[in-house]
Amino acid sequence: MPSSASSTALLSPSRPSYSGPRTRPIAPLLDEPPPPRIKDELPVPARTTTSPLPTKKPEPTQQEDTPETTLGPGVSFKGELSFQRLLRIDGNFEGELLSEGKLIVGPTGIVKSNIRMREAVIDGRIEGNLHVKERLELRGNACIYGDIIAQTLATDEGVTIVGHVQITPKVCEPQAVSHSSEDDL
Protein backbone atom coordinates (compact mmCIF):
# COMPACT_ATOMS: atom_id res chain seq x y z
CA MET A 1 0.00 0.00 0.00
CA PRO A 2 1.64 3.21 -1.10
CA SER A 3 1.77 5.99 1.37
CA SER A 4 1.26 9.55 0.31
CA ALA A 5 2.04 12.70 2.21
CA SER A 6 -1.37 14.23 1.59
CA SER A 7 -3.28 11.31 3.10
CA THR A 8 -1.04 11.41 6.16
CA ALA A 9 -1.63 15.11 6.60
CA LEU A 10 -5.39 14.69 6.52
CA LEU A 11 -5.41 11.97 9.15
CA SER A 12 -2.89 13.61 11.41
CA PRO A 13 -4.33 14.57 14.82
CA SER A 14 -2.16 17.69 15.00
CA ARG A 15 -4.04 19.38 12.16
CA PRO A 16 -7.66 20.48 12.47
CA SER A 17 -10.00 18.50 10.24
CA TYR A 18 -12.47 21.40 9.77
CA SER A 19 -11.41 24.73 8.43
CA GLY A 20 -14.86 26.46 8.10
CA PRO A 21 -15.97 29.60 9.99
CA ARG A 22 -15.54 29.58 13.73
CA THR A 23 -18.77 29.03 15.70
CA ARG A 24 -19.65 30.10 19.24
CA PRO A 25 -19.71 27.43 21.89
CA ILE A 26 -23.13 26.33 23.09
CA ALA A 27 -22.47 27.23 26.71
CA PRO A 28 -21.47 30.88 27.23
CA LEU A 29 -18.04 31.51 28.55
CA LEU A 30 -17.90 33.01 32.02
CA ASP A 31 -15.62 35.87 31.07
CA GLU A 32 -17.76 37.00 28.08
CA PRO A 33 -20.28 39.81 28.67
CA PRO A 34 -23.92 39.13 27.69
CA PRO A 35 -24.87 40.20 24.17
CA PRO A 36 -26.17 43.77 23.93
CA ARG A 37 -29.97 44.18 24.05
CA ILE A 38 -31.74 45.38 20.98
CA LYS A 39 -33.39 48.72 21.63
CA ASP A 40 -36.88 47.68 20.46
CA GLU A 41 -36.83 44.38 22.35
CA LEU A 42 -39.25 44.36 25.26
CA PRO A 43 -38.82 42.17 28.29
CA VAL A 44 -41.05 39.12 28.29
CA PRO A 45 -43.41 39.16 31.28
CA ALA A 46 -43.23 36.23 33.63
CA ARG A 47 -45.90 33.64 33.05
CA THR A 48 -48.45 33.34 35.81
CA THR A 49 -49.57 29.96 36.99
CA THR A 50 -52.87 31.04 38.50
CA SER A 51 -55.94 29.57 36.90
CA PRO A 52 -58.85 31.78 35.81
CA LEU A 53 -61.74 32.18 38.20
CA PRO A 54 -64.13 29.30 37.87
CA THR A 55 -67.50 30.18 36.41
CA LYS A 56 -70.28 28.61 38.36
CA LYS A 57 -72.85 27.02 36.11
CA PRO A 58 -76.20 26.16 37.54
CA GLU A 59 -76.33 22.52 38.46
CA PRO A 60 -78.86 20.70 36.30
CA THR A 61 -81.52 19.03 38.36
CA GLN A 62 -82.18 15.33 38.05
CA GLN A 63 -85.37 16.20 36.15
CA GLU A 64 -83.50 18.14 33.47
CA ASP A 65 -80.83 15.46 33.14
CA THR A 66 -82.90 12.44 32.30
CA PRO A 67 -86.44 12.69 30.95
CA GLU A 68 -88.73 9.76 31.73
CA THR A 69 -89.85 9.74 28.12
CA THR A 70 -88.63 11.44 24.96
CA LEU A 71 -90.55 11.71 21.71
CA GLY A 72 -87.64 12.26 19.34
CA PRO A 73 -87.58 14.05 15.99
CA GLY A 74 -89.56 12.13 13.41
CA VAL A 75 -91.79 10.46 16.03
CA SER A 76 -95.55 11.16 15.93
CA PHE A 77 -97.92 10.22 18.75
CA LYS A 78 -101.71 10.64 19.06
CA GLY A 79 -103.62 10.00 22.26
CA GLU A 80 -103.47 10.73 25.97
CA LEU A 81 -100.09 10.91 27.63
CA SER A 82 -99.45 11.13 31.35
CA PHE A 83 -96.15 11.02 33.21
CA GLN A 84 -94.79 11.74 36.67
CA ARG A 85 -91.50 13.57 36.28
CA LEU A 86 -90.29 14.89 32.92
CA LEU A 87 -91.35 14.49 29.30
CA ARG A 88 -89.41 15.90 26.35
CA ILE A 89 -91.06 16.27 22.94
CA ASP A 90 -88.91 16.85 19.87
CA GLY A 91 -91.38 15.20 17.48
CA ASN A 92 -95.15 15.59 16.96
CA PHE A 93 -97.81 15.03 19.61
CA GLU A 94 -101.58 15.37 19.29
CA GLY A 95 -103.96 14.62 22.14
CA GLU A 96 -104.09 15.31 25.90
CA LEU A 97 -101.13 16.10 28.15
CA LEU A 98 -101.87 16.08 31.87
CA SER A 99 -99.18 15.84 34.53
CA GLU A 100 -97.85 17.16 37.79
CA GLY A 101 -94.40 16.97 36.21
CA LYS A 102 -92.44 19.10 33.78
CA LEU A 103 -92.78 19.30 30.01
CA ILE A 104 -90.00 20.31 27.61
CA VAL A 105 -90.88 20.94 23.97
CA GLY A 106 -87.68 21.18 21.94
CA PRO A 107 -87.11 23.42 18.89
CA THR A 108 -88.40 20.72 16.51
CA GLY A 109 -91.36 19.76 18.71
CA ILE A 110 -94.97 20.37 17.63
CA VAL A 111 -97.76 19.82 20.15
CA LYS A 112 -101.47 20.04 19.26
CA SER A 113 -103.00 19.73 22.68
CA ASN A 114 -104.39 21.50 25.70
CA ILE A 115 -101.64 21.23 28.28
CA ARG A 116 -101.95 21.16 32.08
CA MET A 117 -98.56 20.93 33.82
CA ARG A 118 -96.74 21.94 36.94
CA GLU A 119 -93.86 23.40 34.89
CA ALA A 120 -93.06 23.76 31.17
CA VAL A 121 -90.20 24.90 28.93
CA ILE A 122 -91.30 25.52 25.35
CA ASP A 123 -88.89 26.05 22.46
CA GLY A 124 -91.15 24.65 19.72
CA ARG A 125 -94.75 25.06 18.56
CA ILE A 126 -97.88 24.67 20.69
CA GLU A 127 -101.40 24.69 19.22
CA GLY A 128 -103.67 24.67 22.25
CA ASN A 129 -104.12 26.24 25.66
CA LEU A 130 -101.38 26.07 28.28
CA HIS A 131 -102.24 25.98 31.98
CA VAL A 132 -99.03 25.87 34.03
CA LYS A 133 -99.27 25.84 37.83
CA GLU A 134 -95.79 27.22 38.48
CA ARG A 135 -93.25 28.37 35.88
CA LEU A 136 -93.65 28.62 32.11
CA GLU A 137 -90.53 29.41 30.11
CA LEU A 138 -90.80 30.31 26.41
CA ARG A 139 -87.42 30.08 24.68
CA GLY A 140 -85.90 30.93 21.32
CA ASN A 141 -88.48 30.97 18.55
CA ALA A 142 -91.32 29.31 20.44
CA CYS A 143 -94.78 29.77 18.87
CA ILE A 144 -97.88 29.53 21.03
CA TYR A 145 -101.31 29.53 19.37
CA GLY A 146 -103.65 29.49 22.35
CA ASP A 147 -104.28 31.01 25.75
CA ILE A 148 -101.72 30.89 28.54
CA ILE A 149 -102.36 30.76 32.28
CA ALA A 150 -99.25 30.59 34.45
CA GLN A 151 -97.99 31.67 37.84
CA THR A 152 -94.63 32.79 36.41
CA LEU A 153 -93.82 33.51 32.76
CA ALA A 154 -90.35 34.00 31.28
CA THR A 155 -89.91 34.72 27.56
CA ASP A 156 -87.00 35.20 25.20
CA GLU A 157 -86.97 37.75 22.41
CA GLY A 158 -88.44 36.24 19.26
CA VAL A 159 -91.23 34.26 20.95
CA THR A 160 -94.65 34.41 19.26
CA ILE A 161 -97.86 34.29 21.31
CA VAL A 162 -101.23 34.41 19.55
CA GLY A 163 -103.77 34.33 22.36
CA HIS A 164 -104.43 35.71 25.83
CA VAL A 165 -101.91 35.61 28.66
CA GLN A 166 -103.01 35.52 32.28
CA ILE A 167 -100.48 35.57 35.09
CA THR A 168 -101.89 34.32 38.38
CA PRO A 169 -99.33 35.08 41.06
CA LYS A 170 -99.07 32.96 44.15
CA VAL A 171 -101.41 34.33 46.79
CA CYS A 172 -99.44 35.63 49.74
CA GLU A 173 -101.21 35.54 53.06
CA PRO A 174 -100.63 38.61 55.22
CA GLN A 175 -98.50 37.90 58.25
CA ALA A 176 -99.85 38.77 61.66
CA VAL A 177 -98.27 41.91 63.09
CA SER A 178 -96.92 41.39 66.57
CA HIS A 179 -97.27 44.25 69.02
CA SER A 180 -94.63 44.78 71.63
CA SER A 181 -94.99 46.70 74.85
CA GLU A 182 -92.90 49.55 73.38
CA ASP A 183 -95.53 50.16 70.67
CA ASP A 184 -98.20 50.78 73.31
CA LEU A 185 -96.23 53.65 74.88
C-alpha positions as CSV (number, residue, x, y, z in Angstrom):
1,M,0.0,0.0,0.0
2,P,1.6,3.2,-1.1
3,S,1.8,6.0,1.4
4,S,1.3,9.5,0.3
5,A,2.0,12.7,2.2
6,S,-1.4,14.2,1.6
7,S,-3.3,11.3,3.1
8,T,-1.0,11.4,6.2
9,A,-1.6,15.1,6.6
10,L,-5.4,14.7,6.5
11,L,-5.4,12.0,9.1
12,S,-2.9,13.6,11.4
13,P,-4.3,14.6,14.8
14,S,-2.2,17.7,15.0
15,R,-4.0,19.4,12.2
16,P,-7.7,20.5,12.5
17,S,-10.0,18.5,10.2
18,Y,-12.5,21.4,9.8
19,S,-11.4,24.7,8.4
20,G,-14.9,26.5,8.1
21,P,-16.0,29.6,10.0
22,R,-15.5,29.6,13.7
23,T,-18.8,29.0,15.7
24,R,-19.7,30.1,19.2
25,P,-19.7,27.4,21.9
26,I,-23.1,26.3,23.1
27,A,-22.5,27.2,26.7
28,P,-21.5,30.9,27.2
29,L,-18.0,31.5,28.5
30,L,-17.9,33.0,32.0
31,D,-15.6,35.9,31.1
32,E,-17.8,37.0,28.1
33,P,-20.3,39.8,28.7
34,P,-23.9,39.1,27.7
35,P,-24.9,40.2,24.2
36,P,-26.2,43.8,23.9
37,R,-30.0,44.2,24.1
38,I,-31.7,45.4,21.0
39,K,-33.4,48.7,21.6
40,D,-36.9,47.7,20.5
41,E,-36.8,44.4,22.4
42,L,-39.3,44.4,25.3
43,P,-38.8,42.2,28.3
44,V,-41.1,39.1,28.3
45,P,-43.4,39.2,31.3
46,A,-43.2,36.2,33.6
47,R,-45.9,33.6,33.1
48,T,-48.4,33.3,35.8
49,T,-49.6,30.0,37.0
50,T,-52.9,31.0,38.5
51,S,-55.9,29.6,36.9
52,P,-58.8,31.8,35.8
53,L,-61.7,32.2,38.2
54,P,-64.1,29.3,37.9
55,T,-67.5,30.2,36.4
56,K,-70.3,28.6,38.4
57,K,-72.8,27.0,36.1
58,P,-76.2,26.2,37.5
59,E,-76.3,22.5,38.5
60,P,-78.9,20.7,36.3
61,T,-81.5,19.0,38.4
62,Q,-82.2,15.3,38.1
63,Q,-85.4,16.2,36.2
64,E,-83.5,18.1,33.5
65,D,-80.8,15.5,33.1
66,T,-82.9,12.4,32.3
67,P,-86.4,12.7,30.9
68,E,-88.7,9.8,31.7
69,T,-89.9,9.7,28.1
70,T,-88.6,11.4,25.0
71,L,-90.5,11.7,21.7
72,G,-87.6,12.3,19.3
73,P,-87.6,14.1,16.0
74,G,-89.6,12.1,13.4
75,V,-91.8,10.5,16.0
76,S,-95.6,11.2,15.9
77,F,-97.9,10.2,18.8
78,K,-101.7,10.6,19.1
79,G,-103.6,10.0,22.3
80,E,-103.5,10.7,26.0
81,L,-100.1,10.9,27.6
82,S,-99.5,11.1,31.4
83,F,-96.2,11.0,33.2
84,Q,-94.8,11.7,36.7
85,R,-91.5,13.6,36.3
86,L,-90.3,14.9,32.9
87,L,-91.3,14.5,29.3
88,R,-89.4,15.9,26.3
89,I,-91.1,16.3,22.9
90,D,-88.9,16.9,19.9
91,G,-91.4,15.2,17.5
92,N,-95.1,15.6,17.0
93,F,-97.8,15.0,19.6
94,E,-101.6,15.4,19.3
95,G,-104.0,14.6,22.1
96,E,-104.1,15.3,25.9
97,L,-101.1,16.1,28.1
98,L,-101.9,16.1,31.9
99,S,-99.2,15.8,34.5
100,E,-97.8,17.2,37.8
101,G,-94.4,17.0,36.2
102,K,-92.4,19.1,33.8
103,L,-92.8,19.3,30.0
104,I,-90.0,20.3,27.6
105,V,-90.9,20.9,24.0
106,G,-87.7,21.2,21.9
107,P,-87.1,23.4,18.9
108,T,-88.4,20.7,16.5
109,G,-91.4,19.8,18.7
110,I,-95.0,20.4,17.6
111,V,-97.8,19.8,20.2
112,K,-101.5,20.0,19.3
113,S,-103.0,19.7,22.7
114,N,-104.4,21.5,25.7
115,I,-101.6,21.2,28.3
116,R,-102.0,21.2,32.1
117,M,-98.6,20.9,33.8
118,R,-96.7,21.9,36.9
119,E,-93.9,23.4,34.9
120,A,-93.1,23.8,31.2
121,V,-90.2,24.9,28.9
122,I,-91.3,25.5,25.3
123,D,-88.9,26.1,22.5
124,G,-91.1,24.6,19.7
125,R,-94.8,25.1,18.6
126,I,-97.9,24.7,20.7
127,E,-101.4,24.7,19.2
128,G,-103.7,24.7,22.3
129,N,-104.1,26.2,25.7
130,L,-101.4,26.1,28.3
131,H,-102.2,26.0,32.0
132,V,-99.0,25.9,34.0
133,K,-99.3,25.8,37.8
134,E,-95.8,27.2,38.5
135,R,-93.3,28.4,35.9
136,L,-93.7,28.6,32.1
137,E,-90.5,29.4,30.1
138,L,-90.8,30.3,26.4
139,R,-87.4,30.1,24.7
140,G,-85.9,30.9,21.3
141,N,-88.5,31.0,18.6
142,A,-91.3,29.3,20.4
143,C,-94.8,29.8,18.9
144,I,-97.9,29.5,21.0
145,Y,-101.3,29.5,19.4
146,G,-103.7,29.5,22.4
147,D,-104.3,31.0,25.8
148,I,-101.7,30.9,28.5
149,I,-102.4,30.8,32.3
150,A,-99.3,30.6,34.5
151,Q,-98.0,31.7,37.8
152,T,-94.6,32.8,36.4
153,L,-93.8,33.5,32.8
154,A,-90.4,34.0,31.3
155,T,-89.9,34.7,27.6
156,D,-87.0,35.2,25.2
157,E,-87.0,37.8,22.4
158,G,-88.4,36.2,19.3
159,V,-91.2,34.3,21.0
160,T,-94.7,34.4,19.3
161,I,-97.9,34.3,21.3
162,V,-101.2,34.4,19.6
163,G,-103.8,34.3,22.4
164,H,-104.4,35.7,25.8
165,V,-101.9,35.6,28.7
166,Q,-103.0,35.5,32.3
167,I,-100.5,35.6,35.1
168,T,-101.9,34.3,38.4
169,P,-99.3,35.1,41.1
170,K,-99.1,33.0,44.1
171,V,-101.4,34.3,46.8
172,C,-99.4,35.6,49.7
173,E,-101.2,35.5,53.1
174,P,-100.6,38.6,55.2
175,Q,-98.5,37.9,58.2
176,A,-99.8,38.8,61.7
177,V,-98.3,41.9,63.1
178,S,-96.9,41.4,66.6
179,H,-97.3,44.2,69.0
180,S,-94.6,44.8,71.6
181,S,-95.0,46.7,74.9
182,E,-92.9,49.5,73.4
183,D,-95.5,50.2,70.7
184,D,-98.2,50.8,73.3
185,L,-96.2,53.6,74.9
